[in-house]
Amino acid sequence: MWLFRKSLDLSRAAPRPVVADDITAVSRLLRDGGRRYYGLTGSELPALLADGRGVALLSGGELWGAAIVGWPAHNTCWLRAVALAEGVEPRPALELLIPALHQTLANRGISYVYFAGDETTDGWLAPLLRAAGYQSDTDVIVYEKQDLDIPDEGNPEVRIRPVESADLAAVLRIDEACFEPQWQKDDTILAPAIEQGPYFVLAELAGNPVGYAYATSHFGGRLVHLVRIAVDPRSRGQRVGVRLLADLVAFAEESGALSLTLNTQAYNTNAQRLYRWFGFAATGERQTVLRCSIRGDAIATKN
């Protein structure tokens, strides 16, 4: 059994940027490695490797570790995958991988890297990242609505309609206007959601796109999760968000859902007031988001 193997000698290993030809070895490591954090979809990995969005740790021709980031938004990105081969000690391996990753990203104009793993399955990684200079940025809070009543229909002049592929540019514009770079979603996420998602709607006021929302369905439709709700800042105060929430609840009820869930940042108090007023309650579940500021090949904390 691998548990009785000696630790691999990391003095023989060195990091380098990932390349397209790493796809087989990285995929195998993410599937079978001794330590794994995987926050990507399988379809994303080849393009990220081809674009050099990460580093690999190699000894000779053998891949011992990898760290991959997602597509950037402005000068930020998220750590999306870390995997280590069996027999590789996590702490010294990360001491090689993370500085090399940060240097690679800094060379490409990235200033901030974020991480949010699952404490149950990815708990091994967060302490190592903290040791590498990552600090708590915020918590993501889970809210749930179990009764599907609608306290207010929102602005009746707001038209809600299904999003079409031709609306992608408007959706991306609204998203960028509403969220900080680390929370923005790009076309690699939003375009498939428009095409495949069970619920993706656009809010229009006087014929102009002013907001959108999309949700996913789980457990045979018993749970609907609100992935995103956004209202153009120029249209806030006109009950567009209320109108979108009312439409979402109606969709959930028509679908036979028993509950609605959503996530929001701890500091987003305005949104939380709206959710509570609309009947959502905090479940007590939280996910800590870590952040690291990169300057050249050094790691510093953001003030």
C-alpha positions in Angstrom: 0.0 0.0 0.0 1.2 3.6 -0.7 0.8 4.5 2.9 4.0 2.6 3.6 6.0 4.2 0.9 8.8 6.6 1.8 8.3 10.2 1.1 9.5 11.3 -2.3 12.6 13.4 -2.3 11.5 16.9 -3.2 15.0 18.1 -3.6 14.9 16.3 -6.9 11.8 18.3 -8.0 11.4 21.7 -9.7 8.3 23.7 -10.8 7.6 25.0 -14.3 4.6 26.5 -16.0 2.0 24.0 -17.2 1.7 23.3 -21.0 -0.9 21.7 -23.1 1.0 18.4 -23.2 0.5 18.0 -19.4 -3.2 17.2 -19.9 -2.9 13.4 -19.4 -0.5 13.6 -16.4 -2.4 16.4 -14.7 -5.8 14.8 -15.3 -4.5 11.5 -13.7 -3.1 13.4 -10.8 -6.3 15.2 -10.2 -8.1 11.9 -10.3 -5.8 9.7 -8.3 -3.3 11.9 -6.4 -2.7 11.5 -2.7 -3.9 15.1 -2.0 -6.4 16.8 -4.3 -8.5 20.0 -4.5 -10.4 20.2 -7.8 -12.7 23.2 -8.4 -12.8 22.9 -12.2 -15.0 21.3 -14.8 -13.3 18.8 -17.1 -13.9 20.9 -20.1 -11.9 23.9 -18.7 -8.7 22.1 -18.0 -7.2 21.6 -21.5 -7.6 25.3 -22.3 -6.1 26.4 -19.0 -3.1 24.2 -19.4 -2.6 25.3 -23.0 -2.6 28.9 -21.8 -0.1 28.2 -19.0 -2.6 29.0 -16.2 -0.6 27.1 -13.5 2.5 25.3 -12.6 3.6 21.7 -12.5 6.1 20.1 -10.1 8.3 17.6 -11.8 11.1 15.2 -11.0 12.7 14.0 -14.2 9.7 13.3 -16.4 7.4 12.4 -13.5 4.6 14.8 -12.4 4.6 15.1 -8.6 2.3 18.1 -8.2 0.3 20.8 -10.0 -1.5 24.0 -9.1 -4.0 25.5 -11.6 -5.9 28.8 -11.6 -9.0 29.8 -13.5 -9.4 32.5 -16.1 -8.6 36.0 -14.8 -11.0 38.9 -14.3 -8.9 42.1 -14.6 -6.0 41.5 -12.2 -7.5 38.7 -10.1 -8.0 34.9 -10.4 -9.0 32.0 -8.3 -7.0 28.9 -7.3 -9.0 26.1 -8.9 -7.0 22.9 -8.6 -4.1 21.6 -6.5 -3.0 18.0 -6.6 0.0 16.1 -5.2 1.2 12.6 -6.0 1.1 9.9 -3.4 4.3 10.1 -1.3 4.7 13.8 -1.7 4.7 15.7 1.6 2.2 18.6 1.2 4.0 21.4 3.1 7.4 21.3 1.3 5.6 20.6 -2.0 3.4 23.7 -1.6 6.5 25.7 -0.6 7.8 25.0 -4.1 4.5 25.2 -6.0 2.9 28.4 -4.6 5.8 30.9 -5.0 6.4 29.5 -8.5 2.7 29.9 -9.3 2.6 33.4 -7.9 5.6 34.5 -10.0 4.0 33.1 -13.1 0.8 35.0 -12.4 2.6 38.2 -11.5 4.5 38.0 -14.8 1.0 38.0 -16.5 -0.3 41.0 -14.6 -2.3 39.1 -11.9 -2.2 40.9 -8.5 -4.6 38.9 -6.3 -5.3 35.2 -6.0 -8.4 33.8 -4.1 -9.3 30.4 -2.8 -12.5 28.9 -1.3 -12.4 25.2 -0.8 -14.7 22.8 1.1 -13.5 22.4 4.7 -14.6 18.8 4.7 -12.8 17.6 1.6 -10.2 20.4 1.1 -9.3 21.1 4.7 -5.7 20.0 4.2 -5.0 22.9 1.8 -6.2 26.0 3.6 -3.6 25.9 6.4 -0.8 25.5 3.9 -2.1 28.5 1.9 -2.2 30.5 5.1 1.4 29.6 5.7 2.2 30.9 2.2 0.7 34.3 2.9 -3.0 33.8 2.2 -5.4 35.6 4.6 -9.1 35.6 5.3 -10.9 37.9 2.9 -14.6 37.2 3.7 -17.1 34.4 4.5 -19.7 33.2 2.0 -23.0 32.7 3.9 -25.8 30.3 2.9 -29.4 31.4 3.0 -32.5 29.2 2.6 -36.2 29.8 2.0 -38.5 26.9 2.8 -41.8 28.5 2.3 -42.5 29.6 -1.3 -44.7 32.6 -0.5 -44.0 35.8 -2.4 -44.2 38.9 -0.1 -43.9 41.4 -3.0 -44.1 41.1 -6.8 -41.7 44.1 -7.3 -41.9 46.7 -10.0 -44.7 45.8 -12.4 -43.1 47.7 -15.2 -40.1 45.4 -15.1 -40.5 42.7 -17.8 -39.0 39.3 -17.0 -38.2 37.0 -19.9 -35.9 34.0 -20.6 -32.4 35.0 -21.6 -31.3 34.2 -25.2 -27.8 33.6 -26.5 -28.0 37.0 -28.2 -28.3 38.6 -24.7 -24.9 37.4 -23.5 -23.2 40.7 -24.0 -25.8 42.5 -22.0 -25.6 39.9 -19.2 -21.8 40.3 -19.1 -22.0 44.1 -19.0 -24.4 43.9 -16.0 -22.3 41.4 -14.3 -19.1 43.5 -14.6 -21.0 46.6 -13.4 -22.3 44.8 -10.3 -19.5 42.7 -8.9 -15.9 43.1 -7.8 -13.4 41.4 -10.2 -13.0 38.3 -8.0 -16.8 37.6 -8.1 -17.4 38.3 -11.8 -18.5 35.5 -14.1 -17.2 35.4 -17.6 -18.6 33.9 -20.8 -17.1 30.5 -20.1 -19.6 30.2 -17.2 -22.5 32.4 -18.3 -22.8 31.2 -22.0 -23.3 27.5 -21.0 -25.7 28.6 -18.2 -27.8 30.4 -20.8 -27.8 27.4 -23.1 -28.3 24.7 -20.6 -29.6 26.1 -17.3 -33.1 25.4 -16.2 -33.7 29.0 -15.2 -31.9 32.1 -16.6 -33.9 35.3 -17.0 -33.3 38.9 -18.0 -35.1 41.9 -16.5 -36.0 44.7 -18.8 -37.2 48.2 -18.0 -38.5 50.4 -20.8 -36.9 47.8 -23.2 -33.5 48.0 -21.7 -31.7 45.1 -19.9 -31.4 46.1 -16.2 -30.8 42.8 -14.4 -30.6 39.1 -14.6 -30.8 36.0 -12.5 -30.0 32.3 -13.0 -30.6 29.2 -10.9 -29.9 25.5 -10.9 -32.1 22.6 -9.9 -31.0 19.7 -7.6 -32.2 16.5 -6.0 -34.8 15.8 -8.7 -36.1 19.4 -8.6 -36.7 19.4 -4.8 -34.1 22.2 -4.3 -33.5 25.3 -6.5 -30.3 27.2 -5.9 -30.0 30.8 -7.0 -26.5 31.1 -8.4 -26.7 34.7 -9.5 -28.9 37.8 -9.2 -27.7 41.1 -10.5 -29.2 44.5 -11.0 -27.5 47.3 -13.0 -26.4 49.9 -10.4 -28.1 52.6 -12.6 -31.4 50.9 -12.0 -31.2 50.2 -8.3 -34.0 51.5 -6.1 -36.6 50.6 -8.7 -37.5 47.2 -7.1 -35.9 45.3 -10.0 -34.3 42.8 -7.6 -37.6 42.2 -5.9 -39.2 41.5 -9.2 -36.4 39.0 -10.1 -36.8 37.2 -6.7 -40.6 37.0 -7.1 -40.1 35.4 -10.5 -37.6 32.9 -9.1 -39.9 31.9 -6.3 -42.7 31.4 -8.8 -40.4 29.2 -10.9 -39.4 27.1 -7.9 -43.0 26.6 -6.9 -44.1 25.6 -10.4 -41.1 23.2 -10.5 -42.3 21.4 -7.3 -39.2 22.6 -5.3 -39.4 22.4 -1.5 -36.8 25.0 -0.8 -34.6 27.7 -2.3 -31.0 28.4 -1.4 -28.4 31.1 -2.2 -25.0 32.2 -1.2 -23.8 35.8 -0.5 -20.7 37.5 1.0 -20.7 38.3 4.7 -20.0 42.0 3.9 -23.0 42.3 1.4 -25.4 43.5 4.1 -27.7 45.3 1.7 -28.4 42.0 -0.2 -28.8 40.2 3.0 -31.5 42.6 4.2 -33.4 42.0 1.0 -33.1 38.2 1.3 -34.3 38.2 4.9 -37.2 40.5 4.0 -38.1 38.1 1.2 -38.2 35.1 3.6 -34.7 33.7 3.4 -33.0 32.7 6.6 -29.3 32.1 7.2 -28.6 28.4 7.7 -25.4 28.9 9.7 -23.2 27.4 7.0 -20.2 29.5 6.0 -17.3 29.1 3.6 -14.1 31.1 4.3 -12.5 32.8 1.3 -8.8 33.3 1.4 -6.9 36.0 -0.6 -3.2 36.6 -1.3 -1.7 39.7 -2.8 1.2 39.2 -5.3 4.0 41.6 -5.9 6.7 40.2 -8.2 8.0 37.0 -6.7 7.1 38.1 -3.2 3.9 37.4 -1.3 2.3 40.2 0.7 -0.9 40.7 2.4 -3.4 43.3 1.2 -4.2 46.2 3.5 
